[in-house]
């Protein structure tokens, strides 16, 4: 297949996925950025690591001030919790609140078919 056709198909599939993810996030009372923040925090937990602002800055490719604001809004909405690091007083560990976990889980599950389709495309299957 022509490389331009593949690139165009990939770009189209990514855009459809992102649009669908935004729709699903909103349906579960999350903004698209809240969904991303919750997803990244949950992924850190799954890796056995503690999510931090610095971690989210790197993973989301956003500025520290933007991530700090997103985290504060998510905390204000009751979606995440902050816990001071026992090892470093300057660091705060982020975790999902029960409601944040529930909303993420529902949105993540609903997005499953689209995620699988995109992953197959990325793997060239």
FISE-144624 format. One record per residue (C-alpha): x, z, y. Coordinates in nm, 3 decimals. Example, Ala and Ser with C-alpha at 12.3 -4.5 7.8 and 13.67 -1.06 7.14 Angstrom:
<px=1.230, pz=0.780, py=-0.450>
<px=1.367, pz=0.714, py=-0.106>
//
This chain:
<px=0.000, pz=0.000, py=0.000>
<px=0.121, pz=-0.075, py=0.351>
<px=0.283, pz=0.225, py=0.522>
<px=0.067, pz=0.180, py=0.832>
<px=-0.249, pz=0.181, py=0.621>
<px=-0.133, pz=0.497, py=0.443>
<px=-0.047, pz=0.664, py=0.773>
<px=-0.385, pz=0.569, py=0.922>
<px=-0.571, pz=0.690, py=0.612>
<px=-0.382, pz=1.020, py=0.617>
<px=-0.451, pz=1.072, py=0.986>
<px=-0.818, pz=0.996, py=0.935>
<px=-0.842, pz=1.236, py=0.641>
<px=-0.668, pz=1.512, py=0.838>
<px=-0.906, pz=1.468, py=1.131>
<px=-1.212, pz=1.477, py=0.903>
<px=-1.076, pz=1.791, py=0.737>
<px=-1.012, pz=1.964, py=1.069>
<px=-1.356, pz=1.872, py=1.203>
<px=-1.521, pz=2.002, py=0.883>
<px=-1.312, pz=2.321, py=0.895>
<px=-1.428, pz=2.382, py=1.253>
<px=-1.793, pz=2.333, py=1.153>
<px=-1.761, pz=2.569, py=0.858>
<px=-1.576, pz=2.835, py=1.060>
<px=-1.851, pz=2.834, py=1.323>
<px=-2.120, pz=2.858, py=1.056>
<px=-1.953, pz=3.181, py=0.940>
<px=-1.934, pz=3.329, py=1.292>
<px=-1.567, pz=3.243, py=1.345>
<px=-1.405, pz=3.026, py=1.606>
<px=-1.170, pz=2.764, py=1.462>
<px=-0.871, pz=2.961, py=1.595>
<px=-1.003, pz=3.287, py=1.451>
<px=-1.028, pz=3.113, py=1.114>
<px=-0.663, pz=3.007, py=1.143>
<px=-0.547, pz=3.355, py=1.242>
<px=-0.739, pz=3.517, py=0.958>
<px=-0.611, pz=3.257, py=0.712>
<px=-0.248, pz=3.317, py=0.813>
<px=-0.287, pz=3.695, py=0.792>
<px=-0.445, pz=3.666, py=0.446>
<px=-0.168, pz=3.428, py=0.333>
<px=0.095, pz=3.683, py=0.441>
<px=-0.087, pz=3.949, py=0.239>
<px=-0.096, pz=3.718, py=-0.063>
<px=0.283, pz=3.673, py=-0.030>
<px=0.328, pz=4.049, py=-0.025>
<px=0.441, pz=4.047, py=0.339>
<px=0.297, pz=4.206, py=0.649>
<px=0.163, pz=3.966, py=0.909>
<px=0.297, pz=4.022, py=1.260>
<px=0.255, pz=3.851, py=1.595>
<px=0.599, pz=3.693, py=1.550>
<px=0.498, pz=3.563, py=1.208>
<px=0.182, pz=3.407, py=1.352>
<px=0.373, pz=3.252, py=1.643>
<px=0.596, pz=3.074, py=1.393>
<px=0.324, pz=2.975, py=1.147>
<px=0.076, pz=2.853, py=1.410>
<px=0.336, pz=2.694, py=1.641>
<px=0.181, pz=2.866, py=1.942>
<px=0.333, pz=3.074, py=2.219>
<px=0.359, pz=3.449, py=2.185>
<px=0.115, pz=3.504, py=2.471>
<px=-0.143, pz=3.273, py=2.309>
<px=-0.113, pz=3.446, py=1.972>
<px=-0.128, pz=3.789, py=2.134>
<px=-0.451, pz=3.691, py=2.307>
<px=-0.598, pz=3.545, py=1.985>
<px=-0.511, pz=3.862, py=1.795>
<px=-0.661, pz=4.082, py=2.067>
<px=-0.984, pz=3.881, py=2.066>
<px=-1.001, pz=3.893, py=1.685>
<px=-0.948, pz=4.269, py=1.697>
<px=-1.215, pz=4.305, py=1.967>
<px=-1.452, pz=4.109, py=1.741>
<px=-1.380, pz=4.352, py=1.456>
<px=-1.207, pz=4.088, py=1.242>
<px=-0.859, pz=4.235, py=1.218>
<px=-0.685, pz=4.570, py=1.235>
<px=-0.344, pz=4.663, py=1.374>
<px=-0.117, pz=4.922, py=1.214>
<px=0.216, pz=5.031, py=1.361>
<px=0.511, pz=4.951, py=1.137>
<px=0.659, pz=5.267, py=0.984>
<px=1.004, pz=5.104, py=1.005>
<px=1.002, pz=4.969, py=1.362>
<px=0.788, pz=5.110, py=1.643>
<px=0.798, pz=4.776, py=1.826>
<px=0.627, pz=4.594, py=1.537>
<px=0.258, pz=4.599, py=1.453>
<px=0.128, pz=4.489, py=1.113>
<px=-0.193, pz=4.287, py=1.112>
<px=-0.455, pz=4.300, py=0.840>
<px=-0.809, pz=4.178, py=0.793>
<px=-1.094, pz=4.418, py=0.848>
<px=-1.366, pz=4.417, py=0.583>
<px=-1.586, pz=4.193, py=0.801>
<px=-1.294, pz=3.961, py=0.877>
<px=-1.214, pz=3.936, py=0.509>
<px=-1.577, pz=3.863, py=0.422>
<px=-1.615, pz=3.589, py=0.683>
<px=-1.283, pz=3.429, py=0.591>
<px=-1.369, pz=3.435, py=0.222>
<px=-1.705, pz=3.265, py=0.277>
<px=-1.560, pz=2.996, py=0.505>
<px=-1.257, pz=2.941, py=0.279>
<px=-1.477, pz=2.900, py=-0.028>
<px=-1.710, pz=2.656, py=0.147>
<px=-1.413, pz=2.448, py=0.263>
<px=-1.275, pz=2.430, py=-0.093>
<px=-1.392, pz=2.077, py=-0.185>
<px=-1.253, pz=1.928, py=0.137>
<px=-0.926, pz=2.116, py=0.092>
<px=-0.890, pz=1.983, py=-0.264>
<px=-0.961, pz=1.627, py=-0.149>
<px=-0.698, pz=1.650, py=0.125>
<px=-0.443, pz=1.805, py=-0.112>
<px=-0.497, pz=1.521, py=-0.361>
<px=-0.444, pz=1.268, py=-0.082>
<px=-0.126, pz=1.443, py=0.030>
<px=0.003, pz=1.444, py=-0.328>
<px=-0.075, pz=1.074, py=-0.362>
<px=-0.323, pz=1.120, py=-0.645>
//
